[in-house]
Amino acid sequence: DYVKYEKIYDELKMILIISQLSLQLDTKLDEMEIKIERATGEKCQRCWKYDDHVSEDKDRVCKRCRKILNEIKK
């Protein structure tokens, strides 16, 4: 259930220093499989993380950085 793990999702991305993370848990097995793939999207010009929505922003920044930049302007 994604909602159950949503809280740790962003924390794991920060700890692992990665742009994207997909969790697929199988409670029937006692093992974990890790698959590494190239992130999708474009690189944010501010934080350098890859995000699928960077191309939608005029300054080529991700939504997280856009929120921070908007707060700085206030």
Predicted model as a PDB file, atoms N, CA, C, CB and O in Angstrom, pLDDT in the B-factor column:
MODEL        1                                                                  
ATOM      1  N   ASP A   1       0.843  -1.188   0.000  1.00 51.00           N  
ATOM      2  CA  ASP A   1       0.000   0.000   0.000  1.00 51.00           C  
ATOM      3  C   ASP A   1       0.886   1.248   0.000  1.00 51.00           C  
ATOM      4  CB  ASP A   1      -0.958   0.000   1.226  1.00 51.00           C  
ATOM      5  O   ASP A   1       1.626   1.486   0.955  1.00 51.00           O  
ATOM      6  N   TYR A   2       0.810   2.042  -1.068  1.00 55.00           N  
ATOM      7  CA  TYR A   2       1.680   3.206  -1.226  1.00 55.00           C  
ATOM      8  C   TYR A   2       1.510   4.217  -0.101  1.00 55.00           C  
ATOM      9  CB  TYR A   2       1.410   3.874  -2.553  1.00 55.00           C  
ATOM     10  O   TYR A   2       2.493   4.782   0.379  1.00 55.00           O  
ATOM     11  N   VAL A   3       0.281   4.450   0.319  1.00 60.00           N  
ATOM     12  CA  VAL A   3       0.007   5.444   1.360  1.00 60.00           C  
ATOM     13  C   VAL A   3       0.767   5.095   2.644  1.00 60.00           C  
ATOM     14  CB  VAL A   3      -1.515   5.532   1.640  1.00 60.00           C  
ATOM     15  O   VAL A   3       1.251   5.986   3.343  1.00 60.00           O  
ATOM     16  N   LYS A   4       0.866   3.832   2.944  1.00 63.00           N  
ATOM     17  CA  LYS A   4       1.568   3.373   4.142  1.00 63.00           C  
ATOM     18  C   LYS A   4       3.049   3.760   4.112  1.00 63.00           C  
ATOM     19  CB  LYS A   4       1.430   1.856   4.284  1.00 63.00           C  
ATOM     20  O   LYS A   4       3.632   4.049   5.157  1.00 63.00           O  
ATOM     21  N   TYR A   5       3.649   3.769   2.947  1.00 67.00           N  
ATOM     22  CA  TYR A   5       5.075   4.051   2.811  1.00 67.00           C  
ATOM     23  C   TYR A   5       5.387   5.450   2.309  1.00 67.00           C  
ATOM     24  CB  TYR A   5       5.689   3.063   1.894  1.00 67.00           C  
ATOM     25  O   TYR A   5       6.555   5.800   2.142  1.00 67.00           O  
ATOM     26  N   GLU A   6       4.364   6.252   2.066  1.00 69.00           N  
ATOM     27  CA  GLU A   6       4.556   7.583   1.490  1.00 69.00           C  
ATOM     28  C   GLU A   6       5.467   8.454   2.352  1.00 69.00           C  
ATOM     29  CB  GLU A   6       3.211   8.270   1.307  1.00 69.00           C  
ATOM     30  O   GLU A   6       6.255   9.236   1.820  1.00 69.00           O  
ATOM     31  N   LYS A   7       5.372   8.332   3.657  1.00 70.00           N  
ATOM     32  CA  LYS A   7       6.171   9.163   4.558  1.00 70.00           C  
ATOM     33  C   LYS A   7       7.667   8.898   4.407  1.00 70.00           C  
ATOM     34  CB  LYS A   7       5.750   8.921   6.000  1.00 70.00           C  
ATOM     35  O   LYS A   7       8.468   9.831   4.466  1.00 70.00           O  
ATOM     36  N   ILE A   8       8.047   7.650   4.214  1.00 76.00           N  
ATOM     37  CA  ILE A   8       9.473   7.333   4.099  1.00 76.00           C  
ATOM     38  C   ILE A   8       9.985   7.465   2.670  1.00 76.00           C  
ATOM     39  CB  ILE A   8       9.734   5.928   4.602  1.00 76.00           C  
ATOM     40  O   ILE A   8      11.195   7.457   2.440  1.00 76.00           O  
ATOM     41  N   TYR A   9       9.077   7.586   1.713  1.00 76.00           N  
ATOM     42  CA  TYR A   9       9.456   7.670   0.298  1.00 76.00           C  
ATOM     43  C   TYR A   9      10.430   8.824   0.038  1.00 76.00           C  
ATOM     44  CB  TYR A   9       8.207   7.839  -0.572  1.00 76.00           C  
ATOM     45  O   TYR A   9      11.504   8.606  -0.522  1.00 76.00           O  
ATOM     46  N   ASP A  10      10.069  10.039   0.434  1.00 78.00           N  
ATOM     47  CA  ASP A  10      10.930  11.203   0.203  1.00 78.00           C  
ATOM     48  C   ASP A  10      12.199  11.130   1.038  1.00 78.00           C  
ATOM     49  CB  ASP A  10      10.176  12.494   0.518  1.00 78.00           C  
ATOM     50  O   ASP A  10      13.262  11.553   0.586  1.00 78.00           O  
ATOM     51  N   GLU A  11      12.100  10.597   2.252  1.00 83.00           N  
ATOM     52  CA  GLU A  11      13.286  10.455   3.101  1.00 83.00           C  
ATOM     53  C   GLU A  11      14.288   9.487   2.484  1.00 83.00           C  
ATOM     54  CB  GLU A  11      12.886   9.975   4.503  1.00 83.00           C  
ATOM     55  O   GLU A  11      15.494   9.733   2.520  1.00 83.00           O  
ATOM     56  N   LEU A  12      13.802   8.401   1.926  1.00 83.00           N  
ATOM     57  CA  LEU A  12      14.693   7.435   1.277  1.00 83.00           C  
ATOM     58  C   LEU A  12      15.400   8.057   0.079  1.00 83.00           C  
ATOM     59  CB  LEU A  12      13.907   6.195   0.835  1.00 83.00           C  
ATOM     60  O   LEU A  12      16.583   7.803  -0.145  1.00 83.00           O  
ATOM     61  N   LYS A  13      14.682   8.870  -0.690  1.00 82.00           N  
ATOM     62  CA  LYS A  13      15.313   9.531  -1.840  1.00 82.00           C  
ATOM     63  C   LYS A  13      16.442  10.442  -1.386  1.00 82.00           C  
ATOM     64  CB  LYS A  13      14.275  10.337  -2.639  1.00 82.00           C  
ATOM     65  O   LYS A  13      17.484  10.508  -2.039  1.00 82.00           O  
ATOM     66  N   MET A  14      16.251  11.148  -0.273  1.00 82.00           N  
ATOM     67  CA  MET A  14      17.293  12.041   0.240  1.00 82.00           C  
ATOM     68  C   MET A  14      18.481  11.237   0.789  1.00 82.00           C  
ATOM     69  CB  MET A  14      16.716  12.961   1.341  1.00 82.00           C  
ATOM     70  O   MET A  14      19.634  11.582   0.530  1.00 82.00           O  
ATOM     71  N   ILE A  15      18.208  10.190   1.531  1.00 87.00           N  
ATOM     72  CA  ILE A  15      19.266   9.363   2.112  1.00 87.00           C  
ATOM     73  C   ILE A  15      20.105   8.703   1.020  1.00 87.00           C  
ATOM     74  CB  ILE A  15      18.664   8.293   3.034  1.00 87.00           C  
ATOM     75  O   ILE A  15      21.333   8.674   1.103  1.00 87.00           O  
ATOM     76  N   LEU A  16      19.437   8.176   0.002  1.00 84.00           N  
ATOM     77  CA  LEU A  16      20.130   7.477  -1.072  1.00 84.00           C  
ATOM     78  C   LEU A  16      20.690   8.412  -2.137  1.00 84.00           C  
ATOM     79  CB  LEU A  16      19.203   6.494  -1.712  1.00 84.00           C  
ATOM     80  O   LEU A  16      21.412   7.976  -3.033  1.00 84.00           O  
ATOM     81  N   ILE A  17      20.359   9.696  -2.040  1.00 84.00           N  
ATOM     82  CA  ILE A  17      20.770  10.725  -3.004  1.00 84.00           C  
ATOM     83  C   ILE A  17      20.388  10.300  -4.425  1.00 84.00           C  
ATOM     84  CB  ILE A  17      22.300  10.984  -2.911  1.00 84.00           C  
ATOM     85  O   ILE A  17      21.232  10.177  -5.312  1.00 84.00           O  
ATOM     86  N   ILE A  18      19.106  10.086  -4.600  1.00 86.00           N  
ATOM     87  CA  ILE A  18      18.578   9.681  -5.900  1.00 86.00           C  
ATOM     88  C   ILE A  18      17.401  10.578  -6.276  1.00 86.00           C  
ATOM     89  CB  ILE A  18      18.146   8.189  -5.881  1.00 86.00           C  
ATOM     90  O   ILE A  18      16.790  11.210  -5.414  1.00 86.00           O  
ATOM     91  N   SER A  19      17.094  10.626  -7.566  1.00 84.00           N  
ATOM     92  CA  SER A  19      16.013  11.468  -8.050  1.00 84.00           C  
ATOM     93  C   SER A  19      14.654  10.795  -7.959  1.00 84.00           C  
ATOM     94  CB  SER A  19      16.280  11.871  -9.465  1.00 84.00           C  
ATOM     95  O   SER A  19      13.651  11.437  -7.647  1.00 84.00           O  
ATOM     96  N   GLN A  20      14.629   9.510  -8.231  1.00 84.00           N  
ATOM     97  CA  GLN A  20      13.358   8.797  -8.267  1.00 84.00           C  
ATOM     98  C   GLN A  20      13.496   7.468  -7.547  1.00 84.00           C  
ATOM     99  CB  GLN A  20      12.889   8.581  -9.718  1.00 84.00           C  
ATOM    100  O   GLN A  20      14.580   6.888  -7.485  1.00 84.00           O  
ATOM    101  N   LEU A  21      12.377   6.992  -7.000  1.00 81.00           N  
ATOM    102  CA  LEU A  21      12.360   5.747  -6.253  1.00 81.00           C  
ATOM    103  C   LEU A  21      11.032   5.052  -6.482  1.00 81.00           C  
ATOM    104  CB  LEU A  21      12.599   5.996  -4.747  1.00 81.00           C  
ATOM    105  O   LEU A  21       9.975   5.682  -6.427  1.00 81.00           O  
ATOM    106  N   SER A  22      11.085   3.776  -6.736  1.00 77.00           N  
ATOM    107  CA  SER A  22       9.881   2.981  -6.893  1.00 77.00           C  
ATOM    108  C   SER A  22       9.964   1.821  -5.919  1.00 77.00           C  
ATOM    109  CB  SER A  22       9.710   2.481  -8.361  1.00 77.00           C  
ATOM    110  O   SER A  22      10.902   1.024  -5.977  1.00 77.00           O  
ATOM    111  N   LEU A  23       9.000   1.720  -5.032  1.00 71.00           N  
ATOM    112  CA  LEU A  23       8.969   0.633  -4.062  1.00 71.00           C  
ATOM    113  C   LEU A  23       7.968  -0.418  -4.521  1.00 71.00           C  
ATOM    114  CB  LEU A  23       8.607   1.158  -2.648  1.00 71.00           C  
ATOM    115  O   LEU A  23       6.804  -0.117  -4.782  1.00 71.00           O  
ATOM    116  N   GLN A  24       8.437  -1.645  -4.613  1.00 71.00           N  
ATOM    117  CA  GLN A  24       7.557  -2.764  -4.937  1.00 71.00           C  
ATOM    118  C   GLN A  24       7.801  -3.823  -3.889  1.00 71.00           C  
ATOM    119  CB  GLN A  24       7.808  -3.319  -6.389  1.00 71.00           C  
ATOM    120  O   GLN A  24       8.819  -4.514  -3.927  1.00 71.00           O  
ATOM    121  N   LEU A  25       6.886  -3.957  -2.961  1.00 69.00           N  
ATOM    122  CA  LEU A  25       7.051  -4.868  -1.846  1.00 69.00           C  
ATOM    123  C   LEU A  25       6.162  -6.090  -2.028  1.00 69.00           C  
ATOM    124  CB  LEU A  25       6.734  -4.164  -0.525  1.00 69.00           C  
ATOM    125  O   LEU A  25       4.994  -5.984  -2.403  1.00 69.00           O  
ATOM    126  N   ASP A  26       6.746  -7.254  -1.752  1.00 70.00           N  
ATOM    127  CA  ASP A  26       5.998  -8.491  -1.799  1.00 70.00           C  
ATOM    128  C   ASP A  26       6.037  -9.098  -0.405  1.00 70.00           C  
ATOM    129  CB  ASP A  26       6.575  -9.472  -2.871  1.00 70.00           C  
ATOM    130  O   ASP A  26       7.075  -9.595   0.033  1.00 70.00           O  
ATOM    131  N   THR A  27       4.921  -9.060   0.280  1.00 71.00           N  
ATOM    132  CA  THR A  27       4.888  -9.537   1.662  1.00 71.00           C  
ATOM    133  C   THR A  27       4.946 -11.057   1.756  1.00 71.00           C  
ATOM    134  CB  THR A  27       3.641  -9.034   2.350  1.00 71.00           C  
ATOM    135  O   THR A  27       5.126 -11.597   2.847  1.00 71.00           O  
ATOM    136  N   LYS A  28       4.796 -11.749   0.646  1.00 74.00           N  
ATOM    137  CA  LYS A  28       4.841 -13.217   0.652  1.00 74.00           C  
ATOM    138  C   LYS A  28       6.281 -13.740   0.684  1.00 74.00           C  
ATOM    139  CB  LYS A  28       4.114 -13.772  -0.579  1.00 74.00           C  
ATOM    140  O   LYS A  28       6.517 -14.876   1.094  1.00 74.00           O  
ATOM    141  N   LEU A  29       7.224 -12.931   0.260  1.00 70.00           N  
ATOM    142  CA  LEU A  29       8.626 -13.360   0.191  1.00 70.00           C  
ATOM    143  C   LEU A  29       9.435 -12.726   1.309  1.00 70.00           C  
ATOM    144  CB  LEU A  29       9.238 -13.001  -1.172  1.00 70.00           C  
ATOM    145  O   LEU A  29       9.125 -11.627   1.767  1.00 70.00           O  
ATOM    146  N   ASP A  30      10.466 -13.421   1.742  1.00 69.00           N  
ATOM    147  CA  ASP A  30      11.363 -12.888   2.771  1.00 69.00           C  
ATOM    148  C   ASP A  30      12.631 -12.322   2.145  1.00 69.00           C  
ATOM    149  CB  ASP A  30      11.721 -13.980   3.791  1.00 69.00           C  
ATOM    150  O   ASP A  30      13.702 -12.395   2.747  1.00 69.00           O  
ATOM    151  N   GLU A  31      12.526 -11.770   0.973  1.00 69.00           N  
ATOM    152  CA  GLU A  31      13.693 -11.216   0.310  1.00 69.00           C  
ATOM    153  C   GLU A  31      13.339  -9.910  -0.380  1.00 69.00           C  
ATOM    154  CB  GLU A  31      14.265 -12.213  -0.697  1.00 69.00           C  
ATOM    155  O   GLU A  31      12.170  -9.612  -0.629  1.00 69.00           O  
ATOM    156  N   MET A  32      14.365  -9.144  -0.680  1.00 66.00           N  
ATOM    157  CA  MET A  32      14.174  -7.859  -1.334  1.00 66.00           C  
ATOM    158  C   MET A  32      15.027  -7.824  -2.595  1.00 66.00           C  
ATOM    159  CB  MET A  32      14.535  -6.683  -0.381  1.00 66.00           C  
ATOM    160  O   MET A  32      16.155  -8.317  -2.609  1.00 66.00           O  
ATOM    161  N   GLU A  33      14.497  -7.258  -3.613  1.00 70.00           N  
ATOM    162  CA  GLU A  33      15.224  -7.109  -4.867  1.00 70.00           C  
ATOM    163  C   GLU A  33      15.406  -5.631  -5.143  1.00 70.00           C  
ATOM    164  CB  GLU A  33      14.483  -7.807  -6.041  1.00 70.00           C  
ATOM    165  O   GLU A  33      14.456  -4.856  -5.034  1.00 70.00           O  
ATOM    166  N   ILE A  34      16.615  -5.235  -5.500  1.00 70.00           N  
ATOM    167  CA  ILE A  34      16.908  -3.835  -5.820  1.00 70.00           C  
ATOM    168  C   ILE A  34      17.248  -3.757  -7.299  1.00 70.00           C  
ATOM    169  CB  ILE A  34      18.084  -3.271  -4.938  1.00 70.00           C  
ATOM    170  O   ILE A  34      18.106  -4.488  -7.795  1.00 70.00           O  
ATOM    171  N   LYS A  35      16.571  -2.870  -7.987  1.00 75.00           N  
ATOM    172  CA  LYS A  35      16.791  -2.663  -9.416  1.00 75.00           C  
ATOM    173  C   LYS A  35      17.164  -1.213  -9.633  1.00 75.00           C  
ATOM    174  CB  LYS A  35      15.533  -3.048 -10.253  1.00 75.00           C  
ATOM    175  O   LYS A  35      16.453  -0.320  -9.171  1.00 75.00           O  
ATOM    176  N   ILE A  36      18.246  -0.959 -10.316  1.00 76.00           N  
ATOM    177  CA  ILE A  36      18.712   0.405 -10.549  1.00 76.00           C  
ATOM    178  C   ILE A  36      18.525   0.745 -12.027  1.00 76.00           C  
ATOM    179  CB  ILE A  36      20.206   0.569 -10.124  1.00 76.00           C  
ATOM    180  O   ILE A  36      18.968   0.014 -12.913  1.00 76.00           O  
ATOM    181  N   GLU A  37      17.856   1.872 -12.265  1.00 82.00           N  
ATOM    182  CA  GLU A  37      17.621   2.337 -13.627  1.00 82.00           C  
ATOM    183  C   GLU A  37      17.846   3.842 -13.685  1.00 82.00           C  
ATOM    184  CB  GLU A  37      16.188   1.974 -14.103  1.00 82.00           C  
ATOM    185  O   GLU A  37      17.787   4.531 -12.666  1.00 82.00           O  
ATOM    186  N   ARG A  38      18.099   4.328 -14.860  1.00 86.00           N  
ATOM    187  CA  ARG A  38      18.257   5.767 -15.065  1.00 86.00           C  
ATOM    188  C   ARG A  38      16.919   6.466 -14.822  1.00 86.00           C  
ATOM    189  CB  ARG A  38      18.782   6.069 -16.500  1.00 86.00           C  
ATOM    190  O   ARG A  38      15.875   5.985 -15.263  1.00 86.00           O  
ATOM    191  N   ALA A  39      16.951   7.593 -14.125  1.00 88.00           N  
ATOM    192  CA  ALA A  39      15.742   8.354 -13.831  1.00 88.00           C  
ATOM    193  C   ALA A  39      15.168   8.946 -15.110  1.00 88.00           C  
ATOM    194  CB  ALA A  39      16.034   9.466 -12.810  1.00 88.00           C  
ATOM    195  O   ALA A  39      15.895   9.224 -16.064  1.00 88.00           O  
ATOM    196  N   THR A  40      13.865   9.132 -15.115  1.00 91.00           N  
ATOM    197  CA  THR A  40      13.207   9.743 -16.274  1.00 91.00           C  
ATOM    198  C   THR A  40      13.107  11.252 -16.063  1.00 91.00           C  
ATOM    199  CB  THR A  40      11.792   9.125 -16.503  1.00 91.00           C  
ATOM    200  O   THR A  40      13.338  11.745 -14.959  1.00 91.00           O  
ATOM    201  N   GLY A  41      12.770  11.966 -17.102  1.00 93.00           N  
ATOM    202  CA  GLY A  41      12.591  13.414 -17.013  1.00 93.00           C  
ATOM    203  C   GLY A  41      13.865  14.175 -17.339  1.00 93.00           C  
ATOM    204  O   GLY A  41      14.816  13.625 -17.896  1.00 93.00           O  
ATOM    205  N   GLU A  42      13.863  15.451 -16.980  1.00 95.00           N  
ATOM    206  CA  GLU A  42      15.002  16.334 -17.231  1.00 95.00           C  
ATOM    207  C   GLU A  42      15.625  16.779 -15.919  1.00 95.00           C  
ATOM    208  CB  GLU A  42      14.573  17.557 -18.057  1.00 95.00           C  
ATOM    209  O   GLU A  42      14.990  16.720 -14.866  1.00 95.00           O  
ATOM    210  N   LYS A  43      16.869  17.222 -15.991  1.00 95.00           N  
ATOM    211  CA  LYS A  43      17.587  17.648 -14.792  1.00 95.00           C  
ATOM    212  C   LYS A  43      17.169  19.060 -14.387  1.00 95.00           C  
ATOM    213  CB  LYS A  43      19.108  17.587 -15.023  1.00 95.00           C  
ATOM    214  O   LYS A  43      17.182  19.982 -15.203  1.00 95.00           O  
ATOM    215  N   CYS A  44      16.800  19.215 -13.118  1.00 95.00           N  
ATOM    216  CA  CYS A  44      16.460  20.522 -12.562  1.00 95.00           C  
ATOM    217  C   CYS A  44      17.717  21.392 -12.546  1.00 95.00           C  
ATOM    218  CB  CYS A  44      15.858  20.383 -11.126  1.00 95.00           C  
ATOM    219  O   CYS A  44      18.791  20.935 -12.155  1.00 95.00           O  
ATOM    220  N   GLN A  45      17.578  22.635 -12.969  1.00 96.00           N  
ATOM    221  CA  GLN A  45      18.722  23.546 -13.029  1.00 96.00           C  
ATOM    222  C   GLN A  45      19.175  24.032 -11.655  1.00 96.00           C  
ATOM    223  CB  GLN A  45      18.380  24.734 -13.891  1.00 96.00           C  
ATOM    224  O   GLN A  45      20.247  24.625 -11.528  1.00 96.00           O  
ATOM    225  N   ARG A  46      18.374  23.788 -10.637  1.00 95.00           N  
ATOM    226  CA  ARG A  46      18.734  24.237  -9.289  1.00 95.00           C  
ATOM    227  C   ARG A  46      19.317  23.103  -8.442  1.00 95.00           C  
ATOM    228  CB  ARG A  46      17.510  24.825  -8.590  1.00 95.00           C  
ATOM    229  O   ARG A  46      20.408  23.249  -7.890  1.00 95.00           O  
ATOM    230  N   CYS A  47      18.609  21.978  -8.332  1.00 93.00           N  
ATOM    231  CA  CYS A  47      19.051  20.895  -7.447  1.00 93.00           C  
ATOM    232  C   CYS A  47      19.702  19.731  -8.202  1.00 93.00           C  
ATOM    233  CB  CYS A  47      17.872  20.378  -6.647  1.00 93.00           C  
ATOM    234  O   CYS A  47      20.303  18.857  -7.578  1.00 93.00           O  
ATOM    235  N   TRP A  48      19.595  19.708  -9.506  1.00 93.00           N  
ATOM    236  CA  TRP A  48      20.170  18.701 -10.386  1.00 93.00           C  
ATOM    237  C   TRP A  48      19.520  17.333 -10.283  1.00 93.00           C  
ATOM    238  CB  TRP A  48      21.610  18.569 -10.102  1.00 93.00           C  
ATOM    239  O   TRP A  48      20.057  16.352 -10.797  1.00 93.00           O  
ATOM    240  N   LYS A  49      18.370  17.256  -9.626  1.00 91.00           N  
ATOM    241  CA  LYS A  49      17.645  15.986  -9.601  1.00 91.00           C  
ATOM    242  C   LYS A  49      16.782  15.902 -10.850  1.00 91.00           C  
ATOM    243  CB  LYS A  49      16.776  15.851  -8.308  1.00 91.00           C  
ATOM    244  O   LYS A  49      16.308  16.915 -11.365  1.00 91.00           O  
ATOM    245  N   TYR A  50      16.587  14.697 -11.321  1.00 93.00           N  
ATOM    246  CA  TYR A  50      15.767  14.493 -12.506  1.00 93.00           C  
ATOM    247  C   TYR A  50      14.300  14.422 -12.104  1.00 93.00           C  
ATOM    248  CB  TYR A  50      16.192  13.210 -13.256  1.00 93.00           C  
ATOM    249  O   TYR A  50      13.944  13.801 -11.103  1.00 93.00           O  
ATOM    250  N   ASP A  51      13.448  15.074 -12.910  1.00 92.00           N  
ATOM    251  CA  ASP A  51      12.025  15.156 -12.600  1.00 92.00           C  
ATOM    252  C   ASP A  51      11.251  15.223 -13.910  1.00 92.00           C  
ATOM    253  CB  ASP A  51      11.709  16.392 -11.696  1.00 92.00           C  
ATOM    254  O   ASP A  51      11.688  15.859 -14.869  1.00 92.00           O  
ATOM    255  N   ASP A  52      10.110  14.568 -13.939  1.00 93.00           N  
ATOM    256  CA  ASP A  52       9.287  14.550 -15.156  1.00 93.00           C  
ATOM    257  C   ASP A  52       8.606  15.877 -15.446  1.00 93.00           C  
ATOM    258  CB  ASP A  52       8.243  13.478 -15.047  1.00 93.00           C  
ATOM    259  O   ASP A  52       8.096  16.064 -16.551  1.00 93.00           O  
ATOM    260  N   HIS A  53       8.580  16.809 -14.494  1.00 92.00           N  
ATOM    261  CA  HIS A  53       7.857  18.069 -14.671  1.00 92.00           C  
ATOM    262  C   HIS A  53       8.770  19.281 -14.910  1.00 92.00           C  
ATOM    263  CB  HIS A  53       7.003  18.325 -13.461  1.00 92.00           C  
ATOM    264  O   HIS A  53       8.280  20.406 -15.008  1.00 92.00           O  
ATOM    265  N   VAL A  54      10.062  19.071 -15.002  1.00 95.00           N  
ATOM    266  CA  VAL A  54      11.005  20.184 -15.216  1.00 95.00           C  
ATOM    267  C   VAL A  54      10.698  20.906 -16.521  1.00 95.00           C  
ATOM    268  CB  VAL A  54      12.463  19.671 -15.227  1.00 95.00           C  
ATOM    269  O   VAL A  54      10.776  22.133 -16.589  1.00 95.00           O  
ATOM    270  N   SER A  55      10.355  20.163 -17.538  1.00 92.00           N  
ATOM    271  CA  SER A  55      10.103  20.782 -18.846  1.00 92.00           C  
ATOM    272  C   SER A  55       8.893  21.708 -18.834  1.00 92.00           C  
ATOM    273  CB  SER A  55       9.903  19.709 -19.895  1.00 92.00           C  
ATOM    274  O   SER A  55       8.738  22.528 -19.739  1.00 92.00           O  
ATOM    275  N   GLU A  56       8.030  21.591 -17.818  1.00 93.00           N  
ATOM    276  CA  GLU A  56       6.833  22.439 -17.717  1.00 93.00           C  
ATOM    277  C   GLU A  56       7.134  23.804 -17.100  1.00 93.00           C  
ATOM    278  CB  GLU A  56       5.767  21.735 -16.892  1.00 93.00           C  
ATOM    279  O   GLU A  56       6.299  24.706 -17.166  1.00 93.00           O  
ATOM    280  N   ASP A  57       8.310  23.967 -16.505  1.00 93.00           N  
ATOM    281  CA  ASP A  57       8.653  25.202 -15.809  1.00 93.00           C  
ATOM    282  C   ASP A  57       9.509  26.094 -16.710  1.00 93.00           C  
ATOM    283  CB  ASP A  57       9.395  24.894 -14.490  1.00 93.00           C  
ATOM    284  O   ASP A  57      10.421  25.611 -17.380  1.00 93.00           O  
ATOM    285  N   LYS A  58       9.212  27.397 -16.724  1.00 94.00           N  
ATOM    286  CA  LYS A  58       9.951  28.325 -17.603  1.00 94.00           C  
ATOM    287  C   LYS A  58      11.434  28.408 -17.243  1.00 94.00           C  
ATOM    288  CB  LYS A  58       9.331  29.721 -17.531  1.00 94.00           C  
ATOM    289  O   LYS A  58      12.263  28.648 -18.120  1.00 94.00           O  
ATOM    290  N   ASP A  59      11.783  28.214 -15.962  1.00 94.00           N  
ATOM    291  CA  ASP A  59      13.182  28.280 -15.537  1.00 94.00           C  
ATOM    292  C   ASP A  59      13.849  26.914 -15.471  1.00 94.00           C  
ATOM    293  CB  ASP A  59      13.275  28.945 -14.191  1.00 94.00           C  
ATOM    294  O   ASP A  59      14.995  26.795 -15.039  1.00 94.00           O  
ATOM    295  N   ARG A  60      13.121  25.876 -15.906  1.00 96.00           N  
ATOM    296  CA  ARG A  60      13.630  24.497 -15.937  1.00 96.00           C  
ATOM    297  C   ARG A  60      14.007  23.982 -14.549  1.00 96.00           C  
ATOM    298  CB  ARG A  60      14.840  24.412 -16.854  1.00 96.00           C  
ATOM    299  O   ARG A  60      15.056  23.364 -14.372  1.00 96.00           O  
ATOM    300  N   VAL A  61      13.131  24.246 -13.556  1.00 96.00           N  
ATOM    301  CA  VAL A  61      13.346  23.738 -12.203  1.00 96.00           C  
ATOM    302  C   VAL A  61      12.193  22.800 -11.821  1.00 96.00           C  
ATOM    303  CB  VAL A  61      13.466  24.914 -11.182  1.00 96.00           C  
ATOM    304  O   VAL A  61      11.100  22.892 -12.380  1.00 96.00           O  
ATOM    305  N   CYS A  62      12.445  21.911 -10.877  1.00 94.00           N  
ATOM    306  CA  CYS A  62      11.423  20.974 -10.429  1.00 94.00           C  
ATOM    307  C   CYS A  62      10.405  21.681  -9.534  1.00 94.00           C  
ATOM    308  CB  CYS A  62      12.067  19.791  -9.681  1.00 94.00           C  
ATOM    309  O   CYS A  62      10.610  22.827  -9.134  1.00 94.00           O  
ATOM    310  N   LYS A  63       9.316  20.995  -9.226  1.00 92.00           N  
ATOM    311  CA  LYS A  63       8.256  21.596  -8.411  1.00 92.00           C  
ATOM    312  C   LYS A  63       8.757  21.949  -7.015  1.00 92.00           C  
ATOM    313  CB  LYS A  63       7.063  20.646  -8.308  1.00 92.00           C  
ATOM    314  O   LYS A  63       8.360  22.971  -6.456  1.00 92.00           O  
ATOM    315  N   ARG A  64       9.622  21.116  -6.452  1.00 91.00           N  
ATOM    316  CA  ARG A  64      10.160  21.386  -5.121  1.00 91.00           C  
ATOM    317  C   ARG A  64      10.965  22.676  -5.122  1.00 91.00           C  
ATOM    318  CB  ARG A  64      11.031  20.218  -4.643  1.00 91.00           C  
ATOM    319  O   ARG A  64      10.800  23.515  -4.237  1.00 91.00           O  
ATOM    320  N   CYS A  65      11.841  22.838  -6.118  1.00 95.00           N  
ATOM    321  CA  CYS A  65      12.659  24.049  -6.213  1.00 95.00           C  
ATOM    322  C   CYS A  65      11.804  25.267  -6.561  1.00 95.00           C  
ATOM    323  CB  CYS A  65      13.764  23.865  -7.262  1.00 95.00           C  
ATOM    324  O   CYS A  65      12.086  26.369  -6.090  1.00 95.00           O  
ATOM    325  N   ARG A  66      10.768  25.087  -7.375  1.00 95.00           N  
ATOM    326  CA  ARG A  66       9.872  26.197  -7.715  1.00 95.00           C  
ATOM    327  C   ARG A  66       9.213  26.720  -6.447  1.00 95.00           C  
ATOM    328  CB  ARG A  66       8.797  25.752  -8.746  1.00 95.00           C  
ATOM    329  O   ARG A  66       9.094  27.932  -6.265  1.00 95.00           O  
ATOM    330  N   LYS A  67       8.785  25.817  -5.571  1.00 94.00           N  
ATOM    331  CA  LYS A  67       8.155  26.220  -4.310  1.00 94.00           C  
ATOM    332  C   LYS A  67       9.141  27.012  -3.450  1.00 94.00           C  
ATOM    333  CB  LYS A  67       7.644  24.980  -3.537  1.00 94.00           C  
ATOM    334  O   LYS A  67       8.761  28.021  -2.855  1.00 94.00           O  
ATOM    335  N   ILE A  68      10.374  26.580  -3.376  1.00 95.00           N  
ATOM    336  CA  ILE A  68      11.405  27.274  -2.593  1.00 95.00           C  
ATOM    337  C   ILE A  68      11.688  28.645  -3.186  1.00 95.00           C  
ATOM    338  CB  ILE A  68      12.705  26.441  -2.537  1.00 95.00           C  
ATOM    339  O   ILE A  68      11.775  29.626  -2.449  1.00 95.00           O  
ATOM    340  N   LEU A  69      11.830  28.731  -4.484  1.00 95.00           N  
ATOM    341  CA  LEU A  69      12.101  30.006  -5.148  1.00 95.00           C  
ATOM    342  C   LEU A  69      10.955  30.991  -4.953  1.00 95.00           C  
ATOM    343  CB  LEU A  69      12.348  29.785  -6.637  1.00 95.00           C  
ATOM    344  O   LEU A  69      11.184  32.185  -4.761  1.00 95.00           O  
ATOM    345  N   ASN A  70       9.729  30.493  -5.003  1.00 94.00           N  
ATOM    346  CA  ASN A  70       8.563  31.353  -4.780  1.00 94.00           C  
ATOM    347  C   ASN A  70       8.545  31.894  -3.347  1.00 94.00           C  
ATOM    348  CB  ASN A  70       7.263  30.577  -5.070  1.00 94.00           C  
ATOM    349  O   ASN A  70       8.161  33.041  -3.120  1.00 94.00           O  
ATOM    350  N   GLU A  71       8.954  31.080  -2.398  1.00 94.00           N  
ATOM    351  CA  GLU A  71       9.005  31.521  -0.997  1.00 94.00           C  
ATOM    352  C   GLU A  71      10.086  32.594  -0.793  1.00 94.00           C  
ATOM    353  CB  GLU A  71       9.273  30.314  -0.068  1.00 94.00           C  
ATOM    354  O   GLU A  71       9.901  33.529  -0.014  1.00 94.00           O  
ATOM    355  N   ILE A  72      11.195  32.449  -1.488  1.00 92.00           N  
ATOM    356  CA  ILE A  72      12.293  33.421  -1.377  1.00 92.00           C  
ATOM    357  C   ILE A  72      11.855  34.787  -1.897  1.00 92.00           C  
ATOM    358  CB  ILE A  72      13.537  32.931  -2.154  1.00 92.00           C  
ATOM    359  O   ILE A  72      12.242  35.815  -1.341  1.00 92.00           O  
ATOM    360  N   LYS A  73      11.049  34.807  -2.961  1.00 85.00           N  
ATOM    361  CA  LYS A  73      10.586  36.047  -3.577  1.00 85.00           C  
ATOM    362  C   LYS A  73       9.639  36.835  -2.681  1.00 85.00           C  
ATOM    363  CB  LYS A  73       9.905  35.743  -4.883  1.00 85.00           C  
ATOM    364  O   LYS A  73       9.494  38.048  -2.840  1.00 85.00           O  
ATOM    365  N   LYS A  74       8.985  36.140  -1.727  1.00 79.00           N  
ATOM    366  CA  LYS A  74       8.008  36.827  -0.864  1.00 79.00           C  
ATOM    367  C   LYS A  74       8.651  37.741   0.124  1.00 79.00           C  
ATOM    368  CB  LYS A  74       7.169  35.835  -0.130  1.00 79.00           C  
ATOM    369  O   LYS A  74       7.958  38.384   0.913  1.00 79.00           O  
TER     370      LYS A  74                                                      
ENDMDL                                                                          
END                                                                             
